[in-house]
């Protein structure tokens, strides 16, 4: 998946499901994370303000500080 395809799928989910789009968006986010990594996911979360609108938080670093 590309970021452009992910953007289109998120926009489509928002248009189709409105405030109930979180589950569909989570599927896209999981696929993006698998294909492109955490930074791409965080870019989409910021771009669509998913944290505020759908309670989808940015991904933490893959490395632990403990």
C-alpha positions as CSV (number, residue, x, y, z in Angstrom):
1,X,0.0,0.0,0.0
2,X,1.1,3.5,-0.7
3,X,0.4,6.6,1.4
4,X,-1.8,7.9,-1.4
5,X,-3.9,4.7,-1.4
6,X,-4.1,4.9,2.4
7,X,-5.3,8.5,2.3
8,X,-8.0,7.6,-0.2
9,X,-9.2,4.7,1.9
10,X,-9.3,6.8,5.0
11,X,-11.2,9.6,3.2
12,X,-13.6,7.0,1.9
13,X,-14.2,5.5,5.3
14,X,-14.8,9.0,6.8
15,X,-17.3,9.8,3.9
16,X,-19.1,6.5,4.3
17,X,-19.1,6.0,8.1
18,X,-18.6,9.5,9.5
19,X,-18.1,9.4,13.2
20,X,-18.3,5.6,13.2
21,X,-15.3,5.2,10.8
22,X,-12.8,4.2,13.5
23,X,-12.8,0.5,12.8
24,X,-12.3,0.9,9.1
25,X,-9.6,3.5,9.7
26,X,-7.8,1.1,12.1
27,X,-7.7,-1.6,9.4
28,X,-6.0,0.9,7.1
29,X,-3.6,2.0,9.8
30,X,-2.6,-1.6,10.6
31,X,-1.9,-2.2,6.9
32,X,0.2,0.9,6.6
33,X,2.1,0.0,9.8
34,X,2.8,-3.4,8.3
35,X,3.9,-2.1,4.9
36,X,5.5,1.2,5.7
37,X,6.2,1.5,9.4
38,X,5.4,3.7,12.4
39,X,6.4,7.0,10.8
40,X,4.0,6.6,7.9
41,X,1.2,5.8,10.4
42,X,1.9,8.8,12.5
43,X,1.9,11.0,9.4
44,X,-1.6,9.8,8.5
45,X,-2.8,10.2,12.1
46,X,-1.6,13.8,12.1
47,X,-2.8,14.6,8.6
48,X,-6.4,13.5,9.3
49,X,-6.4,14.5,13.0
50,X,-7.4,10.9,13.8
51,X,-6.4,11.2,17.5
52,X,-8.9,13.9,18.2
53,X,-11.7,12.7,15.9
54,X,-11.5,8.9,16.4
55,X,-9.2,8.4,19.4
56,X,-6.5,6.8,17.3
57,X,-3.3,7.7,19.0
58,X,0.1,8.1,17.3
59,X,2.4,5.1,17.6
60,X,5.2,5.2,20.1
61,X,8.8,4.4,19.2
62,X,9.6,0.8,18.6
63,X,12.3,1.1,21.2
64,X,11.8,1.0,24.9
65,X,13.5,3.4,27.3
66,X,13.7,0.9,30.1
